[in-house]
Amino acid sequence: GTAARWRRVTPRARAPPRAAAGQWLDGMIEVVCNDRLGKKVRVKCNADDTVGDFKKLLAAQTGTRPEKLRLQKWHTVYKDHITLEDYEIHDGMNLELYYN
């Protein structure tokens, strides 16, 4: 029939897959922090890092001291001693960044 005429002849080019769904090859995740003042930072870290460790990595990229940073999502303010894994923060997730 006529449907066979419209079939795609060449296969589509695909991007190479990552190691696991939503994970980097070395087991790291990438989290995006937006301060809604024009600064949007992508931080690569481990899922088992604490929020305090994550703030240190973020501080190194932004030039702000880690104790002056506050991370939250909606009304949940993330505490320094709890891991990103425990908060279920995954690869590609967006967090709000505020300055105290």
C-alpha positions as a Markdown table, in Angstrom:
| # | Residue | x | y | z |
|---|---|---|---|---|
| 1 | Gly | 0.0 | 0.0 | 0.0 |
| 2 | Thr | 0.8 | 3.7 | 0.2 |
| 3 | Ala | 2.0 | 3.5 | 3.8 |
| 4 | Ala | 5.2 | 1.6 | 2.8 |
| 5 | Arg | 6.1 | 4.6 | 0.6 |
| 6 | Trp | 6.2 | 7.0 | 3.5 |
| 7 | Arg | 8.4 | 4.8 | 5.8 |
| 8 | Arg | 11.8 | 6.3 | 6.9 |
| 9 | Val | 14.6 | 4.8 | 4.8 |
| 10 | Thr | 17.7 | 5.8 | 6.8 |
| 11 | Pro | 18.0 | 5.2 | 10.6 |
| 12 | Arg | 18.1 | 8.3 | 12.8 |
| 13 | Ala | 21.4 | 9.3 | 14.3 |
| 14 | Arg | 21.4 | 8.9 | 18.1 |
| 15 | Ala | 23.5 | 10.3 | 20.9 |
| 16 | Pro | 25.8 | 7.8 | 22.7 |
| 17 | Pro | 24.1 | 6.5 | 25.8 |
| 18 | Arg | 25.3 | 7.3 | 29.3 |
| 19 | Ala | 26.4 | 4.5 | 31.7 |
| 20 | Ala | 23.1 | 4.4 | 33.5 |
| 21 | Ala | 19.8 | 6.3 | 33.1 |
| 22 | Gly | 20.6 | 9.8 | 34.3 |
| 23 | Gln | 24.1 | 9.2 | 35.6 |
| 24 | Trp | 27.6 | 10.1 | 34.5 |
| 25 | Leu | 30.1 | 7.4 | 33.6 |
| 26 | Asp | 32.1 | 7.9 | 36.8 |
| 27 | Gly | 29.0 | 7.7 | 39.1 |
| 28 | Met | 28.6 | 11.5 | 39.5 |
| 29 | Ile | 25.5 | 13.6 | 39.1 |
| 30 | Glu | 25.1 | 17.2 | 37.9 |
| 31 | Val | 22.8 | 19.6 | 39.8 |
| 32 | Val | 21.8 | 23.0 | 38.6 |
| 33 | Cys | 21.6 | 25.9 | 41.1 |
| 34 | Asn | 19.7 | 29.1 | 40.1 |
| 35 | Asp | 19.7 | 32.2 | 42.3 |
| 36 | Arg | 17.1 | 33.9 | 40.1 |
| 37 | Leu | 19.4 | 37.0 | 39.9 |
| 38 | Gly | 21.0 | 35.9 | 36.7 |
| 39 | Lys | 23.4 | 33.3 | 38.0 |
| 40 | Lys | 22.8 | 29.7 | 37.1 |
| 41 | Val | 25.6 | 27.2 | 38.1 |
| 42 | Arg | 26.0 | 23.6 | 37.1 |
| 43 | Val | 27.8 | 21.6 | 39.8 |
| 44 | Lys | 29.1 | 18.1 | 39.3 |
| 45 | Cys | 29.1 | 16.0 | 42.5 |
| 46 | Asn | 28.5 | 12.6 | 44.0 |
| 47 | Ala | 25.0 | 11.6 | 45.2 |
| 48 | Asp | 26.4 | 10.5 | 48.5 |
| 49 | Asp | 27.9 | 14.0 | 49.2 |
| 50 | Thr | 26.3 | 15.9 | 52.0 |
| 51 | Val | 24.7 | 19.2 | 51.4 |
| 52 | Gly | 27.6 | 20.9 | 53.2 |
| 53 | Asp | 30.1 | 19.2 | 50.8 |
| 54 | Phe | 27.9 | 20.3 | 47.9 |
| 55 | Lys | 27.9 | 23.9 | 49.2 |
| 56 | Lys | 31.7 | 23.9 | 49.3 |
| 57 | Leu | 31.8 | 22.8 | 45.6 |
| 58 | Leu | 29.2 | 25.5 | 44.8 |
| 59 | Ala | 31.2 | 28.1 | 46.7 |
| 60 | Ala | 34.3 | 27.3 | 44.8 |
| 61 | Gln | 32.4 | 28.0 | 41.5 |
| 62 | Thr | 30.5 | 31.1 | 42.6 |
| 63 | Gly | 33.2 | 32.8 | 44.8 |
| 64 | Thr | 30.7 | 33.0 | 47.7 |
| 65 | Arg | 31.5 | 31.5 | 51.2 |
| 66 | Pro | 29.7 | 28.2 | 51.7 |
| 67 | Glu | 28.2 | 29.4 | 55.1 |
| 68 | Lys | 26.5 | 32.2 | 53.2 |
| 69 | Leu | 24.6 | 29.9 | 50.8 |
| 70 | Arg | 21.2 | 28.4 | 51.4 |
| 71 | Leu | 19.8 | 25.7 | 49.1 |
| 72 | Gln | 16.1 | 25.0 | 48.9 |
| 73 | Lys | 13.4 | 23.6 | 46.7 |
| 74 | Trp | 10.0 | 25.3 | 47.2 |
| 75 | His | 9.8 | 25.6 | 51.0 |
| 76 | Thr | 12.2 | 22.8 | 51.9 |
| 77 | Val | 15.5 | 24.2 | 53.1 |
| 78 | Tyr | 18.3 | 21.6 | 52.8 |
| 79 | Lys | 20.4 | 20.9 | 55.9 |
| 80 | Asp | 24.2 | 20.6 | 55.7 |
| 81 | His | 24.6 | 17.2 | 57.4 |
| 82 | Ile | 22.1 | 15.2 | 55.2 |
| 83 | Thr | 23.2 | 13.7 | 51.9 |
| 84 | Leu | 21.9 | 14.6 | 48.4 |
| 85 | Glu | 20.8 | 11.0 | 48.1 |
| 86 | Asp | 18.6 | 11.2 | 51.2 |
| 87 | Tyr | 16.9 | 14.3 | 49.8 |
| 88 | Glu | 16.4 | 12.4 | 46.6 |
| 89 | Ile | 18.4 | 15.0 | 44.5 |
| 90 | His | 19.0 | 13.4 | 41.1 |
| 91 | Asp | 21.1 | 14.2 | 38.0 |
| 92 | Gly | 19.9 | 17.3 | 36.2 |
| 93 | Met | 17.7 | 18.5 | 39.1 |
| 94 | Asn | 17.3 | 22.3 | 39.8 |
| 95 | Leu | 17.7 | 23.8 | 43.2 |
| 96 | Glu | 17.1 | 27.4 | 44.4 |
| 97 | Leu | 20.1 | 29.3 | 45.6 |
| 98 | Tyr | 19.8 | 32.1 | 48.2 |
| 99 | Tyr | 22.4 | 34.2 | 50.0 |
| 100 | Asn | 22.2 | 34.7 | 53.7 |
